[in-house]
Amino acid sequence: MRLAEDRFYNQYPCIIITAKGQPDVATRLFLKRIKTELDIPVLGLVDADPYGLKILSVYMSGSKNMSYDSAHLTTPDIKWLGIRPSDLDKYGIPEQCRLKMTEHDIKTGKQLLNEEFIKKNPEWHAELELMVKSKEKAEIQALSNFGFQYLTKTYLPQKLAQGDWI
């Protein structure tokens, strides 16, 4: 919502997909088509937790339940823009905005470390290892601690200018 309200798209010609639960088929198909037709970067902005990474993986490689139709519904070159576990210290996210991972979160994170899409990307693997080791997670909303426009005026512009995605 913040991205649209600030008309972020007028300054940065890319697609930034955010997570609101598991990706539906229509969104995945639309994203695949936009990427194919317009050939612009697709970046994922998800919570820094195992579930944000799982959601990003569905856009990248499809869901296990619909593996028969993955070729039509995936965007294999989607990039993980944020929020990444390393961003918590890099951007000085205060302790009160960080959340302790539950035992279930940690178990899910450890299981993800064995998934093929994580093993194929050393940077994703390192981020997930950091998350599991630190036992900390954060939601995108943690960035609003710095002001309601911090996401669109500081965080995303810096990450895009530096090419800080994996």
Secondary structure, DSSP 8 states (H G I E B T S, - for coil): -HHHHTTGGGT--SEEEE-SSS--HHHHHHHHHHHHHH---EEEE--BSHHHHHHHHHHHH--GGGGGGHHHH--TT-EEEE--HHHHHHTT--GGG-EE--HHHHHHHHHHTTSHHHHT-HHHHHHHHHHHHHTEEB-GGGGGGG-TTHIIIIIHHHHHHHT---
